Amino acid sequence: MSTTEKLTPKTELEEGGDPEKYRSLVGSLIYLTNSRPDIENSVNIVARYIKNQKPEKEEKGAYKQKDISTAGSSCSICKKQNHLTKDCYFRCKTCKIQNHSEKNCWFKPKQEAKFTETESDQFLFTCKSSKDKNSPYLWFVDSGCSSHMVNKREYFVDLDQNYSSEVILGDGNKVKIKGKGTAAIITPDGDHKLIKGVHFVPTLTQNLLSVGQLLRNGHKVVFNNNICLIYHPTTNTLVGTATLNHSNIFTIELLPQKSVSLSCTQHNKANQLWHNRLGHINISSLHQLKALAEGMPKLTKAEFKGDTCARSKSHRLPFPQTAHRRASQPLELLHIDLWGPAKVPSLGGKRYYMLIVDDYSRYMWIAHLAQKSESFKHFTIFKAQVEKQLGREIKTLRSDRGGEFLSREFNTFCQDNGILRELTAPASPQQNGVVERRNRTIVEMMRAMLIQKSLPKGFWGEATITAVYVLNRAPTKALTNLTPYEALYGEKPSIAHLKVFGCIAYAHRTAGRDDKLEETSIKCIFLGYSDQTKGYRLLDPKSNKLIISRDAIFHEEEEWNWASDFVSSQSSELPVELGTSSNSIPSNNETRELPVELETSPSPIQGNTEFREPEDSESADESSSAHKVRSLQDIYQNDEFALLTTSTPTTFEEAIKKEEWKNAMQEEIAAITKNKTWVLVDRPKNKTIIGLKWIYKLKQNEAGKVVKHKARLVAKGYTQRPGEDYDETYAPVARLTTIRLILVLAAKNGYHVYQLDVKSAFLNGELIEEVYVCQPQGFIAKGKEGKVYRLLKALYGLKQAPRAWHHNIDAFFLEEGFTRSPIEPTLYIKEEEEGKMIVSLYVDDLILTGSNKTQIEKFKEKLKMRYEMTDLGSLKFFLGLQIKQFDGGIFISQEHYTRMLLKKFNMENCNPAVTPMSTTEKLTPKTELEEGGDPEKYRSLVGSLIYLTNSRPDIENSVNIVARYISNPSQAHFAAAKRILRYLQGTKDYGILYQNSQPKSLHGFTDSDWAGDTEDRKSTGGFIFFVGDGPISWSSRKQRTTALSTIETEYMALNNAACEAVWLQRLKTEIEGERGEEKEGVTIHCDNSSAIALSKNPLYHCRTKHIDIKHHHIRELVEKKMIEVKFCPTKQQLADLMTKPLPRERFTELRNKMNVFNGTDLEGM
């Protein structure tokens, strides 16, 4: 084609040509382009005029210019033209990737160091600066050392001097090993430990801790920034922390226990450390705690020095004490007082605190107030919570004559609730001496903690909370051999987790960071203990964020360096008042609030639950995230009181004090013994001995009432080694879709459904592997403490336990003549002349139904003869579903769970919404300018809603939409999720009705919403399947592929529904057997005729040629007549509810057609 002549549409004055001949010519040329790409553009241009219509005129020079940036350029690598050297494909000969040289290629093989070692020789590859002058008791953590080595005889408590060998140094020289044995050391925390397999090498200049030997012994060694963490091999607790010195060597000071002088020094350090951790309590109380609390090491009677207490606890001589009556039970008499105003507001903007002391136990509660007038509100909150959690009522309240306690509303409230008031004489606050004295102690402790760590005065709020926390666990002269905690709750507190207030702590960053190269921990200030979750409260001054974390490393002797640690650009944001004292921050004297930018709202008040560190890494990992961030102001506004509640025990020590838990443990041991699960043997060599742990759980019925205290003995399976202690672990569980299918078929056929529970099911699984466990806590055989149990059958917690149990019961069902479903391994069917039985298994829960009740009762007896069973009768509650069976059918719902969910998120009194989602507001990802929400709370809410969709198909699409934003939710996403809760508020009694005497045909509906997501323009596909009129399976899911047309998105949704239909049909046919009605394919209704045509005819079209091959599976299913696709008008499309929010009338219409009804309408049936 000419470059100078431009074609334009024919004008009226121009002579025309034969259109038919022109079209024939152009058509032939188009066909020729199949082998001639050189004429593609020319043919495209002439083809524009076959209809004689005028196109847009091309501008002069509009054709594509040649890129002159590389024209004529020569590459110095390949010597070719028209590209630069940096773009040459052959720049790197190793990986053929551009923009780097071969010598810098990551894929280039590295040269490896080669050396030879013998079994008898020990190796040492380490170095240190000649300028280092280290303590003789300092150990180097060395990865190049093959064994632990020390140079001092005093470390050993057991030394075999007949052992001899040599150590090969890095330079090839050898030194003699003079013995091998067990070293007794004292850690920096004052703990006494034994290290086995230590070599005595007197000529070494430094003691060495071998990383390799630690790993061989099962320890976990983690190198994190400038610290090295060493964890216990079985309990996974932190046993040592090494720090990086200026020579880039990790060191830890481990003192020999035999050194008397050093031991005394170490004990003095331990005394001082625990004195600081406990808020600078007096020496006598410090030593009393060993017998009154758990986790306290043995301390010496040595004194310790320091001016912190002298600077913070100077006061006037006390008033003479007068005798007064003592309460005989908790809450019989409470003392209340108000302290303040503080000249400097707390981090949460408060200037007062209200203290309440129980006269009987001396237990204290504290709340921070912005104004005195808030006292009444906080007291009413306190009364409601403490009375409910302790099961007692407040009888008498003693206070001074402060106006905050003499208001009309306060007096009226006490009169209405039967609370007797005791007031001090005018101007005589000393008559309320109990709370006045505790106030003084709290303020002294607060002042001491701030002085010791040079903290600004604005930290007084956090310090008083910590002081109350500690004092509740410390001895008091008012009690004999008891702490306030034990006096109130009847069990010793644990103080092993206590740390020095204000010290430096490194909080572990949560997983999922955007930058994988950033630091894995955050340097923070330790501010106390969280009562809402079992974690520490840590402040990151650089971001003004409070972090609740369980995974923290503490440097208790260090404090925040306000001059160098703080970033200057952010220093003006510190929310404290700074004066001229030595603890002030330079160049900042403003008082500021913490920005409320951290939307993690507090969890529901769980009280001052006893803090215990995780006993193993698996339990910590499976729990909630390692830490959560909360604004201080948010915490102060919501965590009004720290109240203790009696809940499920977390340790054996807690449980053994309660008779019901003691009986539960004895019942568990009896079941294990009766089942012949284990045999007591001598401890084997070279075998992993797995630890055991007690797990406690309260079992509830469908109404949420506690029906059983369950104690489970669990093996710490996370210590098992694959290939040695176990091989296969997989065991199937029933799908909820299967359960719903069984229920709908039972309703259609008039069957009754029963439920059974296997007691200690996993104990029936026989083990193939040789597995040993230690003796359980509290049940150690006397005189045989050194022995262990060899497991003959499985225990809960073992990796292979679920699989072993499933093999056992699977064999039993097959022996009884049942047939296992090949597509649902937990479904068993048995057909005899007397009738049919259907069994579905979910771990240790069985649901059983069939046509002959007598046949079912006989099978129940066989089950009870084989296993220890609990016959729960008619199926009422299964996997969170409430099931009501009546003559007209079966109704399933999650009404109780819905009420708990509304209460959990404080929505039980909200106004109901008529639909779960607005049709006008479109959700989009959060932007940087939008206010964020708490991701953890949002994930909890969305996860709960997802679980609720098991019986509520009417909220499936709404939940699917809000679930797209769990990683970074905004307030708009929270509002959308809460709207779903508002909808549930008005429909909490709704569920699915399966009616009998209805058709049993399987059919479904499928639909899609093309480009419904305004952000990435992807579509949402959905389906719903029915047996008769009862829904059994539904889905709403955002498609992964961006559809270019409605045909494409409908076609992909249709294929997805077809896959589900095939599985459901096979499963239904297996359950019904020869009586199944489905002789033809499953009918799927679709409202897009083009998609239906595409499913039947593989026609080529430019709008469908790019569709992935996996979506064409439906063509094969249609061809085999396994699927029949029928057209239905949009108004009759039930899957419309699965793809988009709908207006009220349309939504209600489709919900009713799905058989989602109000369960209260079924009462009396």
Secondary structure, DSSP 8 states (H G I E B T S, - for coil): --SS-------TTS----HHHHHHHHHHHHHHTTT-GGGHHHHHHHGGGTT--------TT-S----TTSTT-B-TTT--BSS-GGG-TTS-TTT--SSS-GGG-TTS----------SS-EEB-----TT----TTEEEEETTBSSEEES-GGGEEEEETT--EEEE-TTS-EEEE-EEEEEEEE-TTS-EEEEEEEEE-TT-SSEEEEHHHHHHTT-EEEEETTEEEEE-TTT--EEEEEEE-TTS-EEEE-EETT-HHHHHHHHHHHHHHHHHHTTS--HHHHHHHHHHSBS-----S-----SHHHHH---------------SSTTSEEEEEEE---SS--TTS--EEEEEEETTT--EEEEEESSGGGHHHHHHHHHHHHHHHHT----EEEE---GGGSSHHHHHHHHHTT-EEEE--TT-GGGGHHHHHHHHHHHHHHHHHHHHTT--GGGHHHHHHHHHHHHTTS--TTSSS--HHHHHHSS--B-TT---TTEEEEEE--S--S-TTS-SEEEEEEEEEETTTTEEEEEETTTTEEEEESSEEEEEEEE--TTTTS-TTTGGG--S---SSTTS-TT-----------B--------S------SSHHHHHHSS-SEEEE-HHHHHHH-----------SSHHHHTTSHHHHHHHHHHHHHHHHTT-EEEE---TT--EE-EEEEEEEEE-TTS-EEEEEEEEEE-GGG--BTTTBS--------HHHHHHHHHHHHHHT-EEEEEEETTGGGG-EEEEEEEE---TT---TT-TT-EEEEEE--BT-TTHHHHHHHHHHHHHHHTT-EE-SS-TTEEEEEETTEEEEEEEETTEEEEEES-HHHHHHHHHHHHHHS-EEEEEE--EETTEEEEEETTEEEEE-HHHHHHHHHHTT-TTS---SSSS-SS-------TTS-B--HHHHHHHHHHHHHHTTS-GGGHHHHHHHGGGSSS-BHHHHHHHHHHHHHHHHHTTEEEEEESSS---EEEEEEEETT--TTT---EEEEEEEETTEEEEEEEEE-SS--SSHHHHHHHHHHHHHHHHHHHHHHHHHHHGGG----S-EEEEES-HHHHHHHH-----TTTTTS-GGGGHHHHHHHTTSEEEEE--GGG-GGGGGTS---HHHHHHHHHHTTEEEGGGGTT-
